[in-house]
């Protein structure tokens, strides 16, 4: 090993070598992932999409700062990429909030790429969709953030439910959601 790793000191004995190797083991890190409520007087839009086998599905949920659901949606749609599907899912939620007068919105999605595009970068292939979202966000007080899939479970479940739908569905209370979502 000394010949292969010339710049690394393995010590002079087998015991020292074993100690070096033990220190090289990765230390596991854990992170608690959960959905966090928005601040008071804000609503949170969690959106998600699925882009597979030529089928595109978008879904999401809008909630008050108390965690109570305002509206959820499951919609089959058409688009050309997974990132565009994520943008469409967010656009639907944002447009709905704007039309109903919810101006303080937290947008949360598990697509880091789309979250970054909305926060500060441009993708020419998605310019039209990102510009549409950005224009609405200028009228609202929006904060965009990325979340892990585990914190986006409801939106993810709504997207999976769309697989068996032909028409768009909207829900306005937890009891009306399909069993597979709750």
C-alpha positions in Angstrom: 0.0 0.0 0.0 2.9 2.3 0.7 4.0 1.9 -3.0 0.5 2.7 -4.3 -0.3 5.6 -1.9 3.1 7.2 -1.7 1.8 10.5 -0.2 -0.2 8.9 2.6 1.4 7.8 6.0 -0.1 4.4 7.1 2.2 4.1 10.1 4.7 1.4 10.8 2.5 -1.4 12.1 -0.6 -3.3 11.3 -2.4 -1.7 14.3 -1.6 1.8 13.1 -2.8 0.8 9.6 -6.1 -0.5 11.1 -6.6 2.8 13.0 -6.0 4.9 9.9 -8.6 2.8 7.9 -11.1 3.1 10.8 -10.8 6.9 10.6 -11.5 6.7 6.9 -15.0 5.2 7.4 -17.7 7.7 6.5 -19.7 9.0 9.4 -23.4 8.6 8.9 -25.4 11.8 9.1 -29.1 12.0 9.7 -31.4 14.7 8.8 -35.0 15.0 10.1 -37.3 15.9 7.1 -40.8 17.1 7.7 -43.3 19.5 6.3 -43.1 22.9 8.0 -46.0 25.3 8.4 -45.7 28.7 6.8 -45.6 31.8 8.9 -48.9 33.4 10.1 -50.9 35.2 7.3 -49.1 33.1 4.6 -50.2 30.1 2.6 -47.9 27.3 1.4 -48.1 25.7 -2.0 -46.5 22.3 -2.2 -46.4 21.1 -5.8 -45.0 18.0 -7.6 -45.1 16.3 -11.0 -44.5 13.0 -12.7 -43.1 12.7 -16.2 -43.0 9.1 -17.4 -43.9 7.0 -20.3 -45.4 9.9 -22.2 -47.8 10.7 -19.4 -47.5 13.9 -17.4 -49.2 14.5 -14.1 -49.1 17.5 -11.9 -50.4 17.9 -8.3 -50.2 20.0 -5.3 -51.8 21.2 -2.1 -52.3 24.8 -0.8 -52.5 25.1 3.0 -53.0 27.9 5.6 -50.4 28.7 8.2 -52.4 26.4 10.6 -51.7 23.4 8.3 -55.4 23.2 7.2 -55.9 22.5 3.5 -57.4 25.2 1.3 -57.3 23.2 -1.9 -55.5 20.3 -3.5 -55.3 19.4 -7.2 -54.5 16.4 -9.4 -54.2 17.1 -13.1 -53.2 15.1 -16.2 -51.5 17.4 -18.6 -49.0 17.6 -21.6 -45.5 19.0 -21.7 -42.0 18.1 -23.0 -39.8 17.6 -19.9 -39.8 16.8 -16.2 -38.7 20.3 -15.3 -41.4 21.9 -17.3 -44.0 19.6 -15.6 -42.6 20.8 -12.2 -43.0 24.4 -13.4 -46.6 23.7 -14.6 -47.5 22.2 -11.2 -46.3 25.3 -9.4 -47.8 27.7 -11.9 -51.3 26.1 -11.4 -51.0 26.5 -7.6 -49.7 30.1 -7.9 -52.4 31.1 -10.4 -55.1 29.7 -8.2 -53.8 31.5 -5.2 -53.6 34.8 -7.1 -57.2 34.5 -8.4 -58.5 34.0 -4.8 -56.5 36.8 -3.3 -53.8 34.9 -1.4 -50.9 37.2 -1.9 -48.4 35.9 0.7 -47.3 32.5 -0.6 -44.5 30.1 0.1 -43.8 27.8 -2.8 -42.2 24.5 -1.9 -41.2 21.9 -4.4 -38.9 18.9 -4.5 -37.3 20.0 -7.8 -34.1 21.9 -6.9 -33.6 22.8 -10.6 -36.9 24.6 -10.9 -36.6 26.2 -7.5 -33.2 27.6 -8.5 -34.6 28.8 -11.9 -37.3 30.7 -10.1 -34.9 32.2 -7.6 -32.2 33.4 -9.9 -31.3 31.6 -13.1 -32.7 31.3 -16.6 -33.2 28.3 -18.7 -34.0 29.2 -22.3 -35.9 26.0 -23.0 -38.3 26.9 -20.1 -38.1 30.6 -20.4 -41.9 31.0 -21.2 -43.0 29.0 -18.2 -40.5 30.5 -15.8 -41.4 34.0 -17.0 -45.1 33.3 -16.5 -44.4 32.1 -13.0 -42.1 35.0 -12.3 -44.7 37.6 -13.5 -47.3 36.2 -11.1 -44.7 36.0 -8.3 -44.0 39.8 -8.8 -47.6 40.5 -8.0 -47.6 38.3 -5.0 -45.2 38.1 -2.0 -43.7 34.7 -2.8 -40.8 32.8 -1.3 -39.5 29.8 -3.3 -37.8 27.0 -1.6 -36.7 23.4 -2.3 -37.8 20.6 0.0 -37.0 16.9 0.2 -39.5 14.5 -1.3 -40.4 13.2 2.2 -41.6 16.7 3.2 -43.7 16.9 0.0 -45.6 13.6 0.5 -49.1 15.0 -0.1 -48.3 16.6 -3.4 -46.4 13.4 -4.4 -49.4 11.2 -3.6 -51.7 13.5 -5.5 -49.5 13.1 -8.6 -49.5 9.4 -8.3 -53.3 9.4 -8.0 -53.6 11.2 -11.3 -52.3 8.1 -13.1 -55.8 6.7 -12.9 -57.6 9.9 -13.8 -58.7 11.3 -17.1 -60.1 14.6 -15.9 -58.5 17.2 -13.6 -59.7 17.0 -9.9 -59.7 19.6 -7.2 -60.4 19.0 -3.5 -61.3 21.4 -0.8 -61.1 19.4 2.4 -59.1 16.5 3.7 -62.2 14.2 3.7 -62.6 14.5 -0.1 -59.1 13.4 -0.9 -58.7 9.9 -2.3 -57.7 7.3 0.4 -54.3 6.8 -1.2 -53.4 10.4 -0.6 -54.4 10.9 3.0 
